[in-house]
Amino acid sequence: MRREATGPDEAAARREAAGTRDGAAGTPAYGRGATGPDEAAARREAAGTRDGAAGAPASARRATGPEEAKARREAGLATASREAVRDTGASGPRTGARSAAFVRPAAAPREPSATQEGEHPGGYGDPDDPSAGPKTPQGSTEPLHTGGGASAPGTVTRAQIIDRARAWLAAKVPYSMSAYRSDGYRQDCSGFVSMAWDLGSNQWTGSLASFGERITKDELKPGDMLLFHNAKNPADGSHVTLFGGWTDAAHTKYTAYEQTPPRTRSRTTPYAYWTNSARYVPYRPKNLAGGSAGPQSGAFPGAAAFGPGRSGPHVTRLGEMLVARGAGRSYRVGPGPRWTEADRRATAAFQRAQGWRGTGADGIPGPRTWAYLVGGKGEDVR
């Protein structure tokens, strides 16, 4: 049926009656026809946006006005650049399209770890760069910081010295020339050796030599110390470390236990130290019980002396003999009195070097392995 043309008055009446050209009565039109300025304003007020939910900035691809653009910026949205993007399919972005994305704040830079900084046990950057010495200021000779006076040095074994050093290592004791542990020992390099040697007082690099007997490099054993005291300027490079055992057959590297910034360390170290190497002097403690690392007899101490849970001087001696035969790479901190997986690996490496297999290379020393090590027989670990 043909619709008759209407005049302007009748058209206005029709809009008043219906409230919209294309929608339900009383609601603004959402059809495809053009709207007048009043209806467009009503649409924006009702929806809060041209294309989104009420109160939210528009996400359409049409250009935005200054007010809406400002609202978008305050809401944390940013319009992507007009760079062309490839069509990724029906639901993907189209070439030349403008999309909206949340502006993500830049991530804060991570603080570099000690490993990333190349931390060195002596307190400077590169362990292969001997241009700077250890930063180890220290206190002076004084009694234990426990309120009582000084006591006489106790009698210690080499195993006890290493155990005492490892206790600080496990506790990660911070380096300090003014702080003290509960046992009264100062937390600097000389306080650390005073503690390990059980001297009953806090000494410094200028007095520690009086508590030891000077020895040669070839006589060094775990628990001895390597001391450098700069008499002309004690604050310039003076330092002391505990010798934990050789880590190579050529005796060019050893395990050093030491108190340096930032905390107690155990590290494979070139003999005698990273810097001022020729000025370090080896000493054996005068209060050492027995004066040796343990029984030096060639007799096999028995299978019960080795394996998980075992501890004693025979374990230390086994490790030292294995290092001397080329098995030092199995140790991270050097031989000690307590049996560890490193001892098993080093023993197995030596046994395999002899061509032994199966139970003969299980990493537990028997009479034959012991005899080879004590007598210097067989092949070294390559």
Rosetta blueprint (number, residue, H / E / L):
1 M L
2 R L
3 R L
4 E L
5 A L
6 T L
7 G L
8 P H
9 D H
10 E H
11 A H
12 A H
13 A H
14 R H
15 R H
16 E H
17 A H
18 A H
19 G L
20 T L
21 R L
22 D L
23 G L
24 A L
25 A L
26 G L
27 T L
28 P L
29 A L
30 Y L
31 G L
32 R L
33 G L
34 A L
35 T L
36 G L
37 P H
38 D H
39 E H
40 A H
41 A H
42 A H
43 R H
44 R H
45 E H
46 A H
47 A H
48 G L
49 T L
50 R L
51 D L
52 G L
53 A L
54 A L
55 G L
56 A L
57 P L
58 A L
59 S L
60 A L
61 R L
62 R L
63 A L
64 T L
65 G L
66 P H
67 E H
68 E H
69 A H
70 K H
71 A H
72 R H
73 R H
74 E H
75 A L
76 G L
77 L E
78 A E
79 T E
80 A L
81 S L
82 R L
83 E L
84 A L
85 V L
86 R L
87 D L
88 T L
89 G L
90 A L
91 S L
92 G L
93 P L
94 R L
95 T L
96 G L
97 A L
98 R L
99 S L
100 A E
101 A E
102 F E
103 V L
104 R L
105 P L
106 A L
107 A L
108 A L
109 P L
110 R L
111 E L
112 P L
113 S L
114 A L
115 T L
116 Q L
117 E L
118 G L
119 E L
120 H L
121 P L
122 G L
123 G L
124 Y L
125 G L
126 D L
127 P L
128 D L
129 D L
130 P L
131 S L
132 A L
133 G L
134 P L
135 K L
136 T L
137 P L
138 Q L
139 G L
140 S L
141 T L
142 E E
143 P E
144 L L
145 H L
146 T L
147 G L
148 G L
149 G L
150 A L
151 S L
152 A L
153 P L
154 G L
155 T L
156 V E
157 T L
158 R H
159 A H
160 Q H
161 I H
162 I H
163 D H
164 R H
165 A H
166 R H
167 A H
168 W H
169 L H
170 A H
171 A H
172 K L
173 V L
174 P E
175 Y L
176 S L
177 M L
178 S L
179 A L
180 Y E
181 R L
182 S L
183 D L
184 G L
185 Y L
186 R E
187 Q L
188 D L
189 C H
190 S H
191 G H
192 F H
193 V H
194 S H
195 M H
196 A H
197 W L
198 D L
199 L L
200 G L
201 S E
202 N E
203 Q L
204 W L
205 T L
206 G L
207 S L
208 L H
209 A H
210 S H
211 F H
212 G E
213 E E
214 R E
215 I L
216 T L
217 K H
218 D H
219 E H
220 L L
221 K L
222 P L
223 G L
224 D L
225 M E
226 L E
227 L E
228 F E
229 H L
230 N L
231 A L
232 K L
233 N L
234 P L
235 A L
236 D L
237 G L
238 S L
239 H E
240 V E
241 T E
242 L E
243 F E
244 G E
245 G E
246 W E
247 T L
248 D L
249 A L
250 A L
251 H L
252 T L
253 K E
254 Y E
255 T E
256 A E
257 Y E
258 E E
259 Q E
260 T E
261 P L
262 P L
263 R E
264 T E
265 R E
266 S E
267 R E
268 T E
269 T E
270 P E
271 Y L
272 A L
273 Y L
274 W L
275 T L
276 N L
277 S H
278 A H
279 R H
280 Y L
281 V E
282 P E
283 Y E
284 R E
285 P E
286 K L
287 N L
288 L E
289 A L
290 G L
291 G L
292 S L
293 A L
294 G L
295 P L
296 Q L
297 S L
298 G L
299 A L
300 F L
301 P L
302 G L
303 A H
304 A H
305 A H
306 F L
307 G L
308 P L
309 G L
310 R L
311 S E
312 G L
313 P H
314 H H
315 V H
316 T H
317 R H
318 L H
319 G H
320 E H
321 M H
322 L H
323 V H
324 A H
325 R H
326 G H
327 A H
328 G H
329 R H
330 S H
331 Y L
332 R L
333 V L
334 G L
335 P L
336 G L
337 P L
338 R E
339 W L
340 T L
341 E H
342 A H
343 D H
344 R H
345 R H
346 A H
347 T H
348 A H
349 A H
350 F H
351 Q H
352 R H
353 A H
354 Q L
355 G L
356 W L
357 R L
358 G H
359 T H
360 G H
361 A H
362 D L
363 G L
364 I L
365 P L
366 G L
367 P H
368 R H
369 T H
370 W H
371 A H
372 Y H
373 L H
374 V H
375 G H
376 G L
377 K L
378 G L
379 E L
380 D L
381 V L
382 R L
